[in-house]
Amino acid sequence: MKLHRVLLKAVIQGLADVLLQKRQADTTVEQLLVSNKNWGARDRHFIADNIYTLIRYKRLYEYCAAVNATDESALWQMLGAKLLLEGVYVSRIEEFSLLNAEGIKTLAAQAQTIRKIRESVPDWLDQTGVNEVGEEQWEKEIHALNGKAGFSIRINTLKTNMAVVKSILTNEGIDFSEVPNTPDALLIHSRKNFRNFPAYKNGLFEIQDVASQLVAPMLAAEPGMMVIDGCAGAGGKALHLAALMHNQGEILAVDIKPEKLAQLKLRATRSGVTIIEPFNAEQLTRGTQTKLANAVDRILIDAPCSGSGVLRRKPDAKWSLTPAFISELRQTQAQLLQLYAPMLKPGGILVYSTCSIFSSENEKQIQTFLVTQASNFELLEEKKISPAQTGFDGFYMAKLKKLR
């Protein structure tokens, strides 16, 4: 494999932006790949793959190269160590000339015996994983979460059906497979920029992980109902709810970030959804809460969380998360449950979900809520989606019924 210096420099630039400047990996890589029109598909793949692999396994390659990723020089050594371990001839590149091949291989072998190095996680996160899910299960989960994320879509049944989308994909030579017990989902096995795909632009499908597609059906929302999506973000689950409700009723999509709600409006227009009303969380005053008391049929709280179940998609989160931040998130989760619970009418359904695999954000959070609510709520169902067992994102869902 011949190494091109311009591509190596692009990798280092991306790594510096993410690891040193603390920018988000997905937007950094996306912007970098469109910055040079002369790069072909192979070049872009080389850049993206090396950036994501080095972010995902930052601690491993720091260990192998005997550096700390605090400057660009260290990033060059980490990249060189990675390529060398893959059997690439690197000595012609000036920045790699001092690499000790035998030393790197020795350290790489040692790393395989140390989980927090091999799977590349901070000490505190490794211990948290053990405490939260048990050592044996954590070993499996963190290994799965270091794999590459799959790609799936949700058919927008307001505009089309499964047969039509399958026909479109087949005609385009796109390989896919269906997902048992998830009727609107397709796993996509071909590489393609779907955001420029006419069927996507026309709202025939949404990009959404299979695990995420299990949340909205749990509410059992029916046409004509009043629904609140309490942490709507850019609206993936709200759009799914609208489709399940046949675009009849009302969905109040609440979020604290105006830019997310702006994205939701665009997505709703593309999808042909007219029943979603974006609502800034800061406007959720006491008057509004009183007006909605005991008035809502269904409530979804897709709570902000550690994102421990989606580290495959956001490997940079391993290096930005802190114990203090997760502790704050747990407080926010509890507050959201207490905030929205009074708005649900008796007999109504509340679904609490996270993209975390940590019990303190999931079943323990629900157990605490049920204690504080005494005889007002009962737990109907819980679901845990394990990345290790399913290959999908890690998710937790709890379905609660309000009794009075």
C-alpha positions as CSV (number, residue, x, y, z in Angstrom):
1,M,0.0,0.0,0.0
2,K,1.4,3.3,-1.1
3,L,1.1,6.1,1.5
4,H,0.2,9.6,0.2
5,R,1.3,12.4,2.4
6,V,-1.7,14.6,1.6
7,L,-4.0,11.9,2.9
8,L,-1.9,11.3,6.0
9,K,-2.1,15.0,6.8
10,A,-5.8,15.0,6.3
11,V,-6.1,12.2,8.9
12,I,-3.9,14.1,11.3
13,Q,-6.0,17.3,10.8
14,G,-9.2,15.4,11.6
15,L,-7.7,13.8,14.7
16,A,-6.4,17.1,15.9
17,D,-9.8,18.7,15.5
18,V,-11.5,15.9,17.5
19,L,-9.0,14.9,20.1
20,L,-7.2,18.3,20.6
21,Q,-9.9,20.8,19.8
22,K,-12.7,18.7,21.1
23,R,-14.9,19.0,18.0
24,Q,-17.5,16.4,17.2
25,A,-16.2,13.5,15.1
26,D,-19.1,13.1,12.7
27,T,-19.3,16.7,11.6
28,T,-15.5,17.0,11.5
29,V,-15.1,14.0,9.2
30,E,-18.0,15.1,7.0
31,Q,-16.5,18.6,6.5
32,L,-13.1,17.3,5.9
33,L,-14.2,14.8,3.2
34,V,-15.9,17.5,1.2
35,S,-12.9,19.9,1.5
36,N,-11.0,18.4,-1.4
37,K,-12.9,17.5,-4.6
38,N,-10.0,15.6,-6.0
39,W,-10.2,12.8,-3.4
40,G,-11.8,9.7,-4.8
41,A,-13.9,7.2,-2.9
42,R,-10.8,5.2,-1.9
43,D,-9.1,8.3,-0.5
44,R,-12.2,9.4,1.5
45,H,-12.5,5.9,2.9
46,F,-8.8,5.9,3.9
47,I,-9.2,9.2,5.7
48,A,-12.5,8.4,7.5
49,D,-11.5,4.9,8.5
50,N,-8.2,6.0,10.0
51,I,-9.7,8.9,11.9
52,Y,-12.5,6.8,13.4
53,T,-10.3,3.9,14.2
54,L,-7.7,6.0,16.0
55,I,-10.5,7.8,17.9
56,R,-12.2,4.6,18.8
57,Y,-8.9,3.0,19.9
58,K,-7.1,6.1,21.1
59,R,-5.9,4.6,24.3
60,L,-4.6,1.4,22.6
61,Y,-2.6,3.3,20.0
62,E,-1.3,5.7,22.6
63,Y,-0.1,2.6,24.5
64,C,1.5,1.0,21.4
65,A,3.3,4.2,20.4
66,A,4.2,5.1,24.0
67,V,2.7,8.6,23.7
68,N,-0.2,10.7,25.1
69,A,-2.4,12.3,22.4
70,T,-1.8,15.9,23.5
71,D,-0.2,17.3,20.3
72,E,0.1,16.6,16.6
73,S,3.5,14.9,17.0
74,A,1.8,12.2,19.2
75,L,-1.0,11.8,16.7
76,W,1.6,11.1,13.9
77,Q,3.1,8.4,16.1
78,M,-0.2,6.8,16.8
79,L,-1.1,6.8,13.1
80,G,2.3,5.3,12.3
81,A,1.8,2.6,14.9
82,K,-1.6,1.7,13.5
83,L,-0.3,1.4,10.0
84,L,2.8,-0.5,11.0
85,L,0.7,-3.1,12.9
86,E,-1.4,-3.5,9.8
87,G,1.7,-4.4,7.8
88,V,2.0,-1.1,5.9
89,Y,5.6,0.0,5.0
90,V,5.9,3.4,6.8
91,S,9.6,4.2,7.1
92,R,9.6,6.5,4.0
93,I,7.4,9.0,5.8
94,E,9.6,11.4,7.8
95,E,7.2,11.5,10.8
96,F,7.3,7.7,11.0
97,S,11.1,7.3,10.6
98,L,11.8,6.9,14.4
99,L,9.1,4.3,15.1
100,N,10.4,1.2,16.8
101,A,8.5,-1.6,15.0
102,E,9.5,-4.4,17.5
103,G,8.7,-2.2,20.5
104,I,5.3,-1.4,19.0
105,K,4.5,-5.0,18.3
106,T,5.5,-6.0,21.9
107,L,3.3,-3.4,23.4
108,A,0.4,-4.3,21.1
109,A,0.7,-7.9,22.4
110,Q,0.7,-6.8,26.0
111,A,-2.3,-4.6,25.4
112,Q,-4.4,-7.6,24.5
113,T,-4.3,-8.8,28.1
114,I,-5.6,-5.5,29.6
115,R,-9.2,-4.8,28.8
116,K,-9.2,-1.0,29.4
117,I,-6.2,-0.8,26.9
118,R,-7.4,-3.4,24.5
119,E,-10.9,-2.0,24.3
120,S,-9.6,1.6,24.7
121,V,-11.6,3.2,27.5
122,P,-10.7,5.5,30.4
123,D,-10.1,3.8,33.7
124,W,-13.3,5.4,35.2
125,L,-15.5,4.3,32.3
126,D,-14.2,0.7,32.5
127,Q,-15.0,0.6,36.2
128,T,-18.4,2.2,35.6
129,G,-19.2,-0.4,33.0
130,V,-18.3,-3.2,35.4
131,N,-20.4,-1.7,38.2
132,E,-23.4,-1.0,36.0
133,V,-23.8,-4.2,34.0
134,G,-21.4,-6.7,35.6
135,E,-17.9,-7.6,34.4
136,E,-18.8,-10.5,32.1
137,Q,-21.5,-8.5,30.3
138,W,-19.4,-5.3,30.2
139,E,-16.6,-7.3,28.5
140,K,-19.0,-8.3,25.7
141,E,-20.7,-4.9,25.4
142,I,-17.6,-2.7,25.2
143,H,-16.2,-5.1,22.6
144,A,-19.4,-4.8,20.5
145,L,-19.4,-1.0,21.0
146,N,-16.0,-0.8,19.4
147,G,-17.3,-2.3,16.2
148,K,-18.5,-0.3,13.3
149,A,-22.2,0.8,13.5
150,G,-24.7,-0.7,11.1
151,F,-27.0,1.4,8.9
152,S,-30.7,1.1,8.8
153,I,-33.8,3.0,7.6
154,R,-37.4,3.3,8.6
155,I,-40.0,3.2,5.8
156,N,-42.3,6.3,6.0
157,T,-45.7,4.6,5.8
158,L,-47.4,8.0,5.3
159,K,-45.9,8.2,1.8
160,T,-45.1,4.7,0.7
161,N,-44.8,1.1,1.8
162,M,-42.1,-1.6,2.2
163,A,-42.6,-3.2,-1.2
164,V,-42.1,0.1,-3.0
165,V,-38.9,1.0,-1.1
166,K,-37.5,-2.5,-1.6
167,S,-38.1,-2.2,-5.3
168,I,-36.3,1.2,-5.4
169,L,-33.3,-0.2,-3.5
170,T,-33.2,-3.3,-5.7
171,N,-33.2,-1.2,-8.9
172,E,-30.4,0.9,-7.5
173,G,-28.3,-2.3,-6.7
174,I,-28.4,-1.6,-3.0
175,D,-28.2,-4.7,-0.8
176,F,-30.5,-4.8,2.2
177,S,-32.3,-7.2,4.5
178,E,-35.5,-7.1,6.6
179,V,-35.6,-7.2,10.4
180,P,-37.8,-9.6,12.3
181,N,-40.5,-8.0,14.4
182,T,-39.6,-4.5,13.1
183,P,-42.0,-4.2,10.2
184,D,-40.8,-0.8,8.9
185,A,-37.1,-1.4,9.2
186,L,-34.5,-2.4,6.6
187,L,-30.8,-3.0,7.3
188,I,-28.7,-1.5,4.5
189,H,-25.5,-3.4,3.5
190,S,-24.3,-1.2,0.7
191,R,-22.3,1.9,1.0
192,K,-24.2,4.9,-0.3
193,N,-24.7,8.6,0.6
194,F,-28.5,8.3,1.3
195,R,-28.9,12.0,2.0
196,N,-28.5,12.7,-1.7
197,F,-30.8,9.8,-2.6
198,P,-34.0,10.9,-4.3
199,A,-36.2,8.5,-2.3
200,Y,-34.8,10.0,0.9
201,K,-35.2,13.5,-0.3
202,N,-38.8,12.8,-1.1
203,G,-39.5,11.5,2.4
204,L,-40.0,7.8,1.6
205,F,-37.8,6.8,4.4
206,E,-35.8,8.1,7.4
207,I,-32.4,7.0,8.6
208,Q,-32.9,5.5,12.0
209,D,-31.3,2.6,13.9
210,V,-33.4,-0.5,14.4
211,A,-33.3,-0.2,18.2
212,S,-34.5,3.4,18.0
213,Q,-37.4,2.2,15.9
214,L,-38.7,0.0,18.8
215,V,-39.4,3.0,21.0
216,A,-42.4,4.7,19.3
217,P,-44.5,1.5,18.9
218,M,-44.2,0.9,22.6
219,L,-46.5,3.9,23.3
220,A,-49.4,2.2,21.3
221,A,-50.5,5.7,20.2
222,E,-53.7,5.8,18.2
223,P,-55.0,8.3,15.6
224,G,-56.5,11.4,17.2
225,M,-54.5,11.2,20.4
226,M,-52.7,14.0,22.2
227,V,-49.0,13.0,22.5
228,I,-46.0,14.7,24.0
229,D,-42.5,13.9,22.9
230,G,-40.7,15.5,25.9
231,C,-37.1,15.4,24.6
232,A,-37.7,15.4,20.8
233,G,-34.3,16.5,19.5
234,A,-34.5,16.5,15.7
235,G,-37.6,14.4,15.8
236,G,-36.8,10.9,14.7
237,K,-39.2,9.3,17.2
238,A,-41.9,12.0,16.8
239,L,-41.9,11.4,13.0
240,H,-42.3,7.7,13.7
241,L,-45.2,8.4,16.1
242,A,-46.9,10.6,13.5
243,A,-46.7,7.7,11.0
244,L,-48.1,5.2,13.5
245,M,-51.0,7.7,14.2
246,H,-51.7,8.0,10.5
247,N,-50.9,11.7,10.8
248,Q,-54.1,12.3,12.9
249,G,-54.1,13.9,16.3
250,E,-51.5,16.1,17.9
251,I,-47.8,15.7,18.8
252,L,-46.2,18.3,21.0
253,A,-42.4,18.0,20.3
254,V,-40.5,19.6,23.1
255,D,-36.8,20.3,23.2
256,I,-34.4,22.8,24.7
257,K,-32.4,23.4,21.5
258,P,-34.0,25.6,18.9
259,E,-31.7,24.3,16.2
260,K,-33.0,20.8,16.8
261,L,-36.6,21.9,16.5
262,A,-35.7,23.7,13.2
263,Q,-34.3,20.4,11.9
264,L,-37.5,18.7,13.0
265,K,-39.6,21.2,11.0
266,L,-37.7,20.4,7.8
267,R,-37.9,16.7,8.4
268,A,-41.6,16.9,9.1
269,T,-42.2,18.8,5.8
270,R,-40.2,16.2,3.9
271,S,-42.1,13.3,5.5
272,G,-45.5,14.8,4.9
273,V,-46.2,15.1,8.7
274,T,-48.6,17.9,9.7
275,I,-49.5,17.0,13.3
276,I,-46.2,17.8,15.0
277,E,-46.0,21.1,16.8
278,P,-42.3,22.0,17.8
279,F,-42.2,23.6,21.3
280,N,-39.3,25.2,23.0
281,A,-38.8,23.6,26.5
282,E,-38.1,27.1,27.9
283,Q,-41.8,28.0,27.2
284,L,-43.0,25.0,29.3
285,T,-44.2,27.4,32.0
286,R,-46.3,26.5,35.1
287,G,-49.3,27.8,33.2
288,T,-48.7,25.4,30.3
289,Q,-48.1,22.5,32.7
290,T,-51.3,23.3,34.6
291,K,-53.2,23.5,31.3
292,L,-51.9,20.1,30.2
293,A,-52.5,18.4,33.6
294,N,-54.2,15.0,33.2
295,A,-54.9,15.9,29.6
296,V,-52.3,13.9,27.5
297,D,-52.9,10.4,26.2
298,R,-49.3,9.4,25.6
299,I,-45.9,10.8,26.8
300,L,-42.5,9.8,25.5
301,I,-39.4,10.8,27.5
302,D,-36.4,9.9,25.4
303,A,-34.1,11.2,28.1
304,P,-30.7,12.8,27.7
305,C,-28.2,10.2,28.8
306,S,-24.6,9.0,28.7
307,G,-25.0,7.6,25.2
308,S,-23.1,4.5,26.4
309,G,-25.2,2.4,24.0
310,V,-24.2,4.3,20.9
311,L,-20.5,4.6,21.4
312,R,-20.0,2.8,18.0
313,R,-21.6,5.9,16.4
314,K,-19.9,8.4,18.7
315,P,-16.6,7.0,19.7
316,D,-15.3,10.4,20.6
317,A,-17.8,10.5,23.5
318,K,-15.5,8.0,25.4
319,W,-13.0,10.9,25.7
320,S,-15.4,13.7,26.6
321,L,-17.7,11.9,29.1
322,T,-17.0,12.4,32.8
323,P,-18.5,10.8,35.9
324,A,-19.7,14.3,37.0
325,F,-21.6,14.8,33.7
326,I,-23.3,11.4,34.0
327,S,-24.3,12.2,37.6
328,E,-25.9,15.5,36.3
329,L,-27.7,13.5,33.6
330,R,-29.2,11.1,36.1
331,Q,-30.6,14.1,38.0
332,T,-32.1,15.5,34.8
333,Q,-33.7,12.2,34.0
334,A,-35.4,12.0,37.4
335,Q,-36.6,15.7,37.0
336,L,-38.1,15.0,33.5
337,L,-40.1,12.0,34.9
338,Q,-41.5,14.2,37.7
339,L,-42.2,17.1,35.3
340,Y,-44.2,15.2,32.7
341,A,-46.0,12.6,34.9
342,P,-48.7,15.0,36.0
343,M,-49.6,15.8,32.4
344,L,-50.6,12.3,31.6
345,K,-54.3,11.4,32.0
346,P,-55.4,8.4,34.1
347,G,-55.1,5.3,31.9
348,G,-52.5,7.0,29.8
349,I,-49.1,5.5,28.8
350,L,-45.7,7.0,29.5
351,V,-42.6,5.5,27.9
352,Y,-39.2,6.4,29.2
353,S,-36.2,5.5,27.0
354,T,-32.4,6.1,26.8
355,C,-29.6,5.0,24.5
356,S,-27.7,3.9,27.5
357,I,-26.8,0.4,28.8
358,F,-26.2,1.6,32.4
359,S,-28.7,0.5,34.9
360,S,-28.5,3.7,37.0
361,E,-29.9,5.6,34.0
362,N,-32.5,2.9,33.2
363,E,-34.2,0.4,35.5
364,K,-32.9,2.0,38.7
365,Q,-34.2,5.4,37.5
366,I,-37.7,3.8,36.9
367,Q,-37.6,2.0,40.3
368,T,-37.0,5.3,42.1
369,F,-39.7,7.0,40.1
370,L,-42.2,4.3,41.0
371,V,-41.4,4.7,44.7
372,T,-41.9,8.5,44.6
373,Q,-45.2,8.0,42.7
374,A,-46.6,5.5,45.2
375,S,-49.8,4.1,43.7
376,N,-50.0,6.5,40.7
377,F,-48.1,4.4,38.1
378,E,-47.5,0.8,37.3
379,L,-44.7,-0.7,35.2
380,L,-46.2,-2.6,32.2
381,E,-43.1,-3.6,30.3
382,E,-39.3,-3.1,30.1
383,K,-37.0,-3.7,27.1
384,K,-33.2,-3.8,27.0
385,I,-31.4,-3.8,23.7
386,S,-27.9,-5.2,24.0
387,P,-25.4,-4.2,21.3
388,A,-23.5,-7.4,22.0
389,Q,-26.6,-9.6,21.5
390,T,-28.3,-7.8,18.7
391,G,-25.7,-5.7,16.8
392,F,-28.0,-2.7,17.1
393,D,-27.6,0.4,19.3
394,G,-27.9,-0.1,23.1
395,F,-31.3,1.0,24.3
396,Y,-33.6,0.8,27.4
397,M,-37.4,1.3,27.3
398,A,-39.9,1.3,30.1
399,K,-43.7,1.4,29.5
400,L,-45.7,2.9,32.4
401,K,-49.4,3.3,32.9
402,K,-50.9,6.0,35.0
403,L,-53.5,4.6,37.4
404,R,-55.1,7.8,38.7
